[in-house]
Amino acid sequence: MDDAEFNRLAAETLERVRTALEETGADVDVQEKGEGVLELEFADGSKMVVNRHGAAQELWVAARSGGFHFRWDGSKWRDSRSGAEFFAALSTLLSAQSGVPVQLK
């Protein structure tokens, strides 16, 4: 994948994260902290960061439970270690950190 395609896919995915969180009604404040970086702040003050990493062509998630890297497999972003799909994994991480069920679509 070339850089332009990666940047397009990453931007679309980050926007989808923002929109999906708004639709859930979860008590999460979403702020864009520069190009390709979303900072999610929870009611308890904890934070999660979702960002693109151009050099590795990955999406990265920094959560209370650890760091996660996702690579494009041609149709979906997948965790580089577990193979979990990005939105399913992010839903699990959000639910764990917020203490309430969050399901991103």
TIRO-2110 file (N, C-alpha, C; in Angstrom, 1 decimal):
// TIRO-2110
0.9, -1.2, 0.0, N, 1, A
0.0, 0.0, 0.0, CA, 1, A
0.9, 1.2, 0.0, C, 1, A
0.6, 2.2, -0.8, N, 2, A
1.4, 3.4, -0.8, CA, 2, A
0.9, 4.4, 0.3, C, 2, A
1.7, 5.4, 0.5, N, 3, A
1.4, 6.4, 1.6, CA, 3, A
0.1, 7.0, 1.5, C, 3, A
-0.3, 7.4, 0.3, N, 4, A
-1.6, 8.1, 0.0, CA, 4, A
-2.7, 7.2, 0.4, C, 4, A
-2.7, 5.9, 0.1, N, 5, A
-3.8, 5.0, 0.4, CA, 5, A
-3.8, 4.8, 1.9, C, 5, A
-2.6, 4.6, 2.5, N, 6, A
-2.6, 4.5, 4.0, CA, 6, A
-3.2, 5.7, 4.7, C, 6, A
-2.8, 6.9, 4.3, N, 7, A
-3.3, 8.1, 4.9, CA, 7, A
-4.8, 8.2, 4.7, C, 7, A
-5.4, 7.8, 3.6, N, 8, A
-6.8, 7.9, 3.3, CA, 8, A
-7.5, 6.9, 4.2, C, 8, A
-7.0, 5.7, 4.3, N, 9, A
-7.7, 4.6, 5.1, CA, 9, A
-7.6, 5.0, 6.6, C, 9, A
-6.5, 5.5, 7.0, N, 10, A
-6.3, 5.9, 8.4, CA, 10, A
-7.3, 7.0, 8.8, C, 10, A
-7.3, 8.0, 7.9, N, 11, A
-8.2, 9.2, 8.2, CA, 11, A
-9.7, 8.8, 8.2, C, 11, A
-10.1, 7.9, 7.3, N, 12, A
-11.5, 7.4, 7.3, CA, 12, A
-11.8, 6.6, 8.6, C, 12, A
-10.8, 5.8, 9.0, N, 13, A
-11.0, 5.0, 10.2, CA, 13, A
-11.1, 5.9, 11.5, C, 13, A
-10.2, 6.9, 11.6, N, 14, A
-10.3, 7.8, 12.8, CA, 14, A
-11.6, 8.6, 12.8, C, 14, A
-12.0, 9.0, 11.6, N, 15, A
-13.3, 9.7, 11.6, CA, 15, A
-14.5, 8.8, 12.0, C, 15, A
-14.4, 7.5, 11.6, N, 16, A
-15.4, 6.5, 11.9, CA, 16, A
-15.4, 6.3, 13.4, C, 16, A
-14.2, 6.3, 14.1, N, 17, A
-14.1, 6.1, 15.5, CA, 17, A
-14.8, 7.3, 16.2, C, 17, A
-14.5, 8.5, 15.7, N, 18, A
-15.2, 9.7, 16.3, CA, 18, A
-16.7, 9.6, 16.2, C, 18, A
-17.2, 9.4, 15.0, N, 19, A
-18.6, 9.3, 14.8, CA, 19, A
-19.3, 8.2, 15.6, C, 19, A
-18.7, 7.0, 15.6, N, 20, A
-19.2, 5.9, 16.3, CA, 20, A
-19.3, 6.1, 17.8, C, 20, A
-18.3, 6.8, 18.4, N, 21, A
-18.3, 7.1, 19.8, CA, 21, A
-19.5, 8.1, 20.1, C, 21, A
-19.7, 9.1, 19.2, N, 22, A
-20.8, 10.0, 19.4, CA, 22, A
-22.1, 9.3, 19.4, C, 22, A
-22.2, 8.4, 18.5, N, 23, A
-23.5, 7.6, 18.4, CA, 23, A
-23.8, 6.7, 19.5, C, 23, A
-22.8, 6.3, 20.2, N, 24, A
-23.0, 5.4, 21.4, CA, 24, A
-23.6, 6.1, 22.6, C, 24, A
-23.3, 7.4, 22.7, N, 25, A
-23.7, 8.2, 23.8, CA, 25, A
-22.8, 7.9, 25.0, C, 25, A
-21.7, 7.2, 24.8, N, 26, A
-20.7, 7.0, 25.9, CA, 26, A
-20.2, 8.3, 26.5, C, 26, A
-19.9, 8.3, 27.7, N, 27, A
-19.3, 9.5, 28.4, CA, 27, A
-17.8, 9.5, 28.1, C, 27, A
-17.5, 9.8, 26.8, N, 28, A
-16.1, 9.9, 26.4, CA, 28, A
-15.9, 11.2, 25.6, C, 28, A
-15.0, 12.0, 26.0, N, 29, A
-14.7, 13.2, 25.3, CA, 29, A
-13.6, 12.9, 24.3, C, 29, A
-13.9, 13.2, 23.0, N, 30, A
-13.0, 12.9, 21.9, CA, 30, A
-12.4, 14.2, 21.4, C, 30, A
-11.1, 14.3, 21.4, N, 31, A
-10.4, 15.5, 20.9, CA, 31, A
-9.4, 15.1, 19.9, C, 31, A
-9.3, 15.9, 18.8, N, 32, A
-8.2, 15.7, 17.8, CA, 32, A
-7.0, 16.4, 18.3, C, 32, A
-5.9, 15.7, 18.5, N, 33, A
-4.7, 16.3, 19.0, CA, 33, A
-3.6, 16.3, 17.9, C, 33, A
-3.9, 17.1, 16.8, N, 34, A
-3.0, 17.0, 15.7, CA, 34, A
-3.5, 16.1, 14.6, C, 34, A
-2.9, 16.1, 13.5, N, 35, A
-3.4, 15.3, 12.4, CA, 35, A
-3.1, 13.8, 12.7, C, 35, A
-4.2, 13.1, 12.6, N, 36, A
-4.1, 11.6, 12.8, CA, 36, A
-4.0, 11.2, 14.2, C, 36, A
-4.4, 12.0, 15.2, N, 37, A
-4.3, 11.6, 16.6, CA, 37, A
-5.6, 12.0, 17.3, C, 37, A
-6.3, 11.0, 17.9, N, 38, A
-7.5, 11.2, 18.7, CA, 38, A
-7.2, 10.9, 20.1, C, 38, A
-7.5, 11.8, 21.0, N, 39, A
-7.4, 11.6, 22.4, CA, 39, A
-8.8, 11.4, 23.0, C, 39, A
-9.0, 10.3, 23.7, N, 40, A
-10.3, 10.0, 24.3, CA, 40, A
-10.1, 10.1, 25.8, C, 40, A
-10.9, 11.0, 26.4, N, 41, A
-10.9, 11.1, 27.8, CA, 41, A
-12.2, 10.6, 28.5, C, 41, A
-12.0, 9.8, 29.5, N, 42, A
-13.1, 9.2, 30.1, CA, 42, A
-13.6, 9.9, 31.4, C, 42, A
-14.8, 9.6, 31.9, N, 43, A
-15.3, 10.3, 33.0, CA, 43, A
-14.4, 10.3, 34.2, C, 43, A
-13.6, 9.2, 34.4, N, 44, A
-12.7, 9.1, 35.5, CA, 44, A
-11.4, 9.9, 35.3, C, 44, A
-11.3, 10.5, 34.2, N, 45, A
-10.0, 11.3, 33.9, CA, 45, A
-9.0, 10.5, 33.1, C, 45, A
-9.2, 9.2, 33.0, N, 46, A
-8.2, 8.4, 32.2, CA, 46, A
-8.3, 8.7, 30.7, C, 46, A
-7.2, 8.4, 30.0, N, 47, A
-7.2, 8.7, 28.6, CA, 47, A
-6.8, 7.5, 27.8, C, 47, A
-7.2, 7.6, 26.5, N, 48, A
-6.8, 6.6, 25.5, CA, 48, A
-6.4, 7.4, 24.3, C, 48, A
-5.4, 6.9, 23.6, N, 49, A
-5.0, 7.6, 22.4, CA, 49, A
-5.1, 6.6, 21.2, C, 49, A
-5.7, 7.1, 20.1, N, 50, A
-5.8, 6.3, 18.9, CA, 50, A
-5.1, 7.2, 17.8, C, 50, A
-4.0, 6.6, 17.2, N, 51, A
-3.3, 7.4, 16.2, CA, 51, A
-2.8, 6.6, 15.0, C, 51, A
-2.5, 7.3, 14.0, N, 52, A
-1.9, 6.6, 12.8, CA, 52, A
-0.4, 6.7, 13.0, C, 52, A
0.3, 5.7, 12.5, N, 53, A
1.8, 5.7, 12.5, CA, 53, A
2.2, 5.5, 11.1, C, 53, A
2.6, 6.6, 10.4, N, 54, A
2.9, 6.5, 9.0, CA, 54, A
4.0, 5.6, 8.6, C, 54, A
5.1, 5.7, 9.3, N, 55, A
6.3, 4.9, 9.0, CA, 55, A
6.0, 3.4, 9.0, C, 55, A
5.2, 3.0, 10.0, N, 56, A
4.9, 1.6, 10.1, CA, 56, A
3.6, 1.2, 9.3, C, 56, A
2.9, 2.2, 8.8, N, 57, A
1.6, 2.1, 8.2, CA, 57, A
0.7, 1.3, 9.1, C, 57, A
0.5, 1.7, 10.3, N, 58, A
-0.3, 1.1, 11.3, CA, 58, A
-1.2, 2.1, 12.1, C, 58, A
-2.2, 1.6, 12.6, N, 59, A
-3.0, 2.4, 13.6, CA, 59, A
-2.5, 1.9, 15.0, C, 59, A
-2.3, 2.8, 15.9, N, 60, A
-1.9, 2.5, 17.2, CA, 60, A
-2.9, 2.9, 18.2, C, 60, A
-3.1, 2.1, 19.3, N, 61, A
-4.0, 2.4, 20.4, CA, 61, A
-3.2, 2.3, 21.7, C, 61, A
-3.2, 3.4, 22.4, N, 62, A
-2.5, 3.4, 23.7, CA, 62, A
-3.7, 3.5, 24.8, C, 62, A
-3.9, 2.4, 25.5, N, 63, A
-4.9, 2.3, 26.5, CA, 63, A
-4.4, 2.0, 27.8, C, 63, A
-5.2, 2.1, 28.8, N, 64, A
-4.7, 1.7, 30.2, CA, 64, A
-4.2, 0.3, 30.2, C, 64, A
-4.7, -0.6, 29.5, N, 65, A
-4.3, -2.0, 29.5, CA, 65, A
-3.1, -2.3, 28.6, C, 65, A
-2.6, -1.3, 27.9, N, 66, A
-1.4, -1.5, 27.1, CA, 66, A
-1.5, -0.9, 25.7, C, 66, A
-0.5, -1.2, 24.9, N, 67, A
-0.4, -0.6, 23.5, CA, 67, A
-0.7, -1.7, 22.5, C, 67, A
-1.4, -1.3, 21.4, N, 68, A
-1.8, -2.2, 20.4, CA, 68, A
-1.6, -1.6, 19.0, C, 68, A
-1.1, -2.4, 18.1, N, 69, A
-0.8, -2.0, 16.7, CA, 69, A
-1.7, -2.8, 15.8, C, 69, A
-2.2, -2.0, 14.8, N, 70, A
-3.2, -2.6, 13.8, CA, 70, A
-2.7, -2.4, 12.4, C, 70, A
-2.6, -3.4, 11.6, N, 71, A
-2.2, -3.3, 10.2, CA, 71, A
-3.3, -3.6, 9.3, C, 71, A
-3.3, -3.0, 8.1, N, 72, A
-4.4, -3.2, 7.1, CA, 72, A
-4.1, -4.5, 6.4, C, 72, A
-5.1, -5.4, 6.4, N, 73, A
-4.9, -6.7, 5.8, CA, 73, A
-5.5, -6.8, 4.3, C, 73, A
-5.9, -5.7, 3.8, N, 74, A
-6.5, -5.6, 2.5, CA, 74, A
-8.0, -5.4, 2.6, C, 74, A
-8.6, -5.6, 3.7, N, 75, A
-10.0, -5.3, 3.9, CA, 75, A
-10.3, -4.8, 5.3, C, 75, A
-9.5, -5.1, 6.3, N, 76, A
-9.7, -4.6, 7.7, CA, 76, A
-8.4, -4.3, 8.4, C, 76, A
-8.5, -3.5, 9.4, N, 77, A
-7.3, -3.3, 10.3, CA, 77, A
-7.3, -4.4, 11.3, C, 77, A
-6.2, -5.1, 11.5, N, 78, A
-6.1, -6.3, 12.4, CA, 78, A
-4.9, -6.1, 13.3, C, 78, A
-5.1, -6.5, 14.6, N, 79, A
-4.1, -6.4, 15.6, CA, 79, A
-2.9, -7.2, 15.1, C, 79, A
-1.7, -6.7, 15.2, N, 80, A
-0.5, -7.3, 14.7, CA, 80, A
-0.1, -8.6, 15.5, C, 80, A
-0.6, -8.7, 16.7, N, 81, A
-0.3, -9.8, 17.6, CA, 81, A
-1.5, -10.8, 17.6, C, 81, A
-2.7, -10.4, 17.9, N, 82, A
-3.8, -11.3, 18.1, CA, 82, A
-4.6, -11.6, 16.8, C, 82, A
-4.5, -10.6, 15.9, N, 83, A
-5.4, -10.7, 14.7, CA, 83, A
-6.8, -10.2, 14.8, C, 83, A
-7.1, -9.7, 16.0, N, 84, A
-8.4, -9.1, 16.3, CA, 84, A
-8.7, -7.9, 15.3, C, 84, A
-9.9, -7.8, 14.9, N, 85, A
-10.4, -6.7, 14.1, CA, 85, A
-10.4, -5.4, 14.9, C, 85, A
-10.0, -4.3, 14.3, N, 86, A
-9.8, -3.0, 15.0, CA, 86, A
-11.0, -2.6, 15.8, C, 86, A
-12.2, -2.5, 15.2, N, 87, A
-13.4, -2.0, 15.9, CA, 87, A
-13.8, -2.9, 17.0, C, 87, A
-13.7, -4.2, 16.8, N, 88, A
-14.0, -5.1, 17.9, CA, 88, A
-13.1, -5.0, 19.1, C, 88, A
-11.8, -4.9, 18.7, N, 89, A
-10.8, -4.7, 19.8, CA, 89, A
-11.0, -3.4, 20.5, C, 89, A
-11.2, -2.3, 19.7, N, 90, A
-11.4, -1.0, 20.4, CA, 90, A
-12.6, -1.0, 21.2, C, 90, A
-13.7, -1.6, 20.8, N, 91, A
-14.9, -1.7, 21.7, CA, 91, A
-14.6, -2.4, 23.0, C, 91, A
-13.8, -3.5, 23.0, N, 92, A
-13.4, -4.2, 24.2, CA, 92, A
-12.6, -3.3, 25.1, C, 92, A
-11.6, -2.6, 24.5, N, 93, A
-10.7, -1.7, 25.3, CA, 93, A
-11.5, -0.5, 25.9, C, 93, A
-12.4, 0.1, 25.1, N, 94, A
-13.3, 1.2, 25.6, CA, 94, A
-14.2, 0.7, 26.7, C, 94, A
-14.8, -0.5, 26.6, N, 95, A
-15.6, -1.0, 27.6, CA, 95, A
-14.8, -1.2, 28.9, C, 95, A
-13.6, -1.8, 28.8, N, 96, A
-12.8, -2.1, 30.0, CA, 96, A
-12.4, -0.8, 30.6, C, 96, A
-12.0, 0.2, 29.9, N, 97, A
-11.5, 1.5, 30.5, CA, 97, A
-12.7, 2.4, 31.0, C, 97, A
-13.8, 2.3, 30.4, N, 98, A
-14.9, 3.2, 30.8, CA, 98, A
-15.8, 2.5, 31.9, C, 98, A
-15.7, 1.2, 32.0, N, 99, A
-16.5, 0.5, 32.9, CA, 99, A
-18.0, 0.3, 32.5, C, 99, A
-18.3, 0.7, 31.3, N, 100, A
-19.7, 0.4, 30.7, CA, 100, A
-19.5, -0.2, 29.3, C, 100, A
-20.5, -1.0, 28.9, N, 101, A
-20.4, -1.6, 27.6, CA, 101, A
-20.4, -0.5, 26.5, C, 101, A
-19.4, -0.6, 25.6, N, 102, A
-19.3, 0.2, 24.4, CA, 102, A
-19.2, -0.7, 23.2, C, 102, A
-20.0, -0.5, 22.2, N, 103, A
-20.0, -1.3, 21.0, CA, 103, A
-19.9, -0.4, 19.8, C, 103, A
-18.7, -0.4, 19.2, N, 104, A
-18.5, 0.5, 18.0, CA, 104, A
-18.9, -0.4, 16.8, C, 104, A
-19.5, 0.3, 15.8, N, 105, A
-19.9, -0.4, 14.6, CA, 105, A
-19.1, 0.1, 13.4, C, 105, A
END
